[in-house]
């Protein structure tokens, strides 16, 4: 796939006076602006950088900037809605409370819509729904399966990975899948879970260097990591073995305060105009920049 970034937001106004109260630097969080909470520490969805570029947005009350897929979506939403956008860096466990306390009005942070979280906040439609794939050295690609036309079955994956190890970025769905479906398999296969890395590029380099055999991740991420050279995409029939809950984990949505249907409807209307291909290109480009910053 041609990884061409969709660039939005040349006209985005940042840190406008409309968001100040009585001349102070305190943001007034209303539906007239987009005040977004994210960790800025979850590549390739969002991360912190010290350099401003066409891909970044300033992190409020700092001299730093946020980059990543979530930032690209934030730029897109700002342009579609005509609203100023602000990024607040908030640790993961405080993201939902920040919505409830109206410190932000959106959580755009690679968060999955789950029944448990629905008890506290509302969610938009998904802004990314991915396929699961594996990154593998080209020389280790099996013959006859693992292609887009003939994806590997669960049984084929277990046989291929037997006696080998898998690796992923820490604290992402792919890393959880390693234990659930491979290390703790019921077919007697010995598959090791290598220590997770801090970023996808670091995990991909473990695969490239032969430290680990394969890396599970969202398809756009895997496709982009093949740019490191000597690596290929191993497609799999993941829908046949992932639980319904884990299938849902491959989608991410934007969190909104409970009952704020006005903003939710506006965000959903904007997202509906963004095609699957455009979303994948944006994620692929973010993953590529993540690799460059590894």
N, C-alpha and C positions, 0 to 999 in steps of 0.2 A: 504494500500500500504506500502511496506517495504521502509522506508526512508533511503536509503543508499547513502551517498554523493559520487559523482564522484570527485575524487581529481586529479587535474592537476597541472603541472607546477613545478615538482621537479627540472627541468633544466632551469627554467626561470631566466634570468639574469636581475637584477634590478640596476638602476642607473649606467649603464656602461659609460665608458669614451667616447663611440661613440656618446653620446648625448650632449656632452659639446662643447662649442664654444670657441676656444682660451684659454682653461683651465678654463673658467668661469663656474658658476653653471646654466647658462641659457640654457634651453632645446632648441634644434634646431628641430622644428617640420617638419618632412618629412615623406614620405610613408615608410621609412625604419624602423620606430618605431611606437608604439602605445601609443599616449599621450591622455589619456582619461579624460574627464570632467564628474564629478558627484557631487551631493550635499553632499554625505556621511552623509545624515540626512533623509533617506526615507526608513525605515524598511518595509519589509524585502529585498527590492531591494539593498539598500546600507546604511551603517551607519558607524560612527566613533567609534573606540575602541583604548584603550591605550596599548593593549597587542598584541604582534605579535603571530600568529599561522599559521598552515598549510592552513588556510582558508583566510588569510588576505594578503593585499598588502600595502606597505608604502604609505602614502600620501605625495606627493612631498613637500619639504621644510618645513616639520613639523617632530615632534617626534611621530606622531600618525599614525594609520593604518585604512584602510577601509575594511569592511567585508560586506557580503551580496550576493544575487543572481547575481547582476551585477559584483561583484568582481570574482565570480566563472566563469562567462562568460569571463571576461577579462583574467583570467588565462588560460582558454581553448583556446581563440584566440591567446594568446602569444605562446602557445605550438604548435598550428596548423600552425601558420605563421612563427614560428622561430624568432619572433621579440621581442625586449625588450619592457616592458610595464611600463608606469608611470601613476599614478593616481593624478589628480589635483582636489582639492576641490573647487567647484565654486557654488555660489548661483544660484538658479533656473533661475531667470530672466536674468542671464548673460551667461547661457550655450550656447544658439544659437549665441550671439555675439562673444563668445570665439572661436567658429568654424570659423566664418566669418573673424575674426582677426588672425586666425592661431595660437592661443595660445594652442589649442588642435586640434587633427584631428579626434577624435571620441567623441560623447556624448553618454555615456552608463549610463542611469539614469532613467529607467522606463518611457521613453517618448513615447507617442503615435504619430504615423505618421498621421498628419491631413493636409487637403488642405491648411489651413492657414500657417502652419509651412513649408509646401513644397514650399511656395513662397520665403523662406529665405535659406533653407538648403535641402539637399537630405537625404534619408533614406535607410537603408538596408532592407532586408526581416525581418519580425518579428523574434525576438529571444525568445519570449514567447507569446503564445496565450492560454488564460485560459477560463474555463467555470465559470459561476457565480453560487455560492451556498450560503447557509446560515448556520451559526453556531447557534445551538440551544441546550438547555438542553435536555438530553436524555429523561427525564420524560415528556417533553413538545412535543416530537415528535408525530405528528398525526398518526393515524392508517390508513393504506390503501393507503397512498400517501406520496410523499416526499422522496421516495427511488430512487436509480439509475434506477431501472426498471420501476418505475411509478412516474416520477418527478411531483412536484406540478405545477398546472396551475396558472396563474396570479390571477384568481378569488379565487382559494383556498388559495393562499398566503394572499390576502386582507382579507378574512374571518378569517384566522388564526391570523393575526396581528391586527385585529380590537380591539381597546381598549388597545393596548400594545405599546411598544416603541422599536425602532431599534437604534443600535449604530454602529459606525465604526471608523477606524483610520481617522484622519483629512487629508484632501487634497489628497484623493485617489478616484478612480472612484466609489467604493462602497458607499462612503459617499454621493456623488452626486446623486446616484440612489435612496437613501432614500427619498429625497424631490421630485424628479421628478416622481417617480412611486408609492410611498406609502403615504407619508404625504399629497401630493397634488393630491390624487386620485379623480376620477370623480364618484365614486360609494358611496360616503357618509360614508366611513369608517374612523374612528378616529384612526389615527396611529401617534404616537409622534416620533420626532427625538431627541434623547438624545444628549447631548454635545459630540462631537467627542473626542476620546482619542488620545494621542500622538503616540501610537503604537498599532498594532494589538493585541499583548498579553494583553495589558491593557483593550482594548475593549472586548476581549474574557473573561477576568475575570469579567467584568460587566455582561456578559451573564451568566457565571457560578454562580455568586452570586445572580442572580435574579434581579439585578438593571435594566437590559435591557432584552428584550425577545429574540432578535436574532441579528446576525451580518452578513451583506452581504460582500462577499469578493471573490477573485479568489479561485477556488477549491483547489489548492495545499496548500494555506494558511489555508483554513477552515479545511482541513484534518489534517494538522499539529496541529492546535489549539485544536483538540479533545484530544491530548495527555495530556492536562491539567486535564482531568478526568471529567466524568459526562456530556460530551458534544457529540453531534452527528452532522453529515452532513445532512442538509435538501436540497435535490436536487430540482431544479425547471426547468421548460420549459422556460428558459429566452429568447430563440430565438423568442418566440411568442409575446413578449411584448417590448423588448428593441428596440429602434430605430436603424437604420443602423449606425448612428454616434456613439451611445453608444455601439453597438456590436464591432465596430472598437476600442473603448476605452479599450476593454479587451485584445488587442494586444499591445505589445511594440516593438519598433524598435530602431536601433542605428543611431544617427544622424551623417552625414558626410557633409563636405563643398560641396556646389554646384559645380558640374562638376568634382569631384574627382572620376571618374568611376573606375580608376585603384584600389584604395583602397576599394571601394564599392564591386567590383567584387571579390576581395580577401576575404573580410569578408563574403560575401554571400556564397562563396565556402566552407569556414570553417564551417559556420552555417549549411549548407546542410548535413554535416556529423553527426550532433548532433540530435539524435532522440527525439521525443516528450516525451517518457518515461524518457530519461536522463534529459531533461530540467525540467520536473516535479519533479524528484528526487532532482535536484539541488535547485529548489525553495523551496521544502518541507524542505530540510536540512537547508536552510538559514532561513526560518520561524521558525524552531525549535531553532536555535541558537539565533534568535531574542527573542524568548520566554524566553530562559535562561538568557538573558541580561536585561529583562524587570525590 
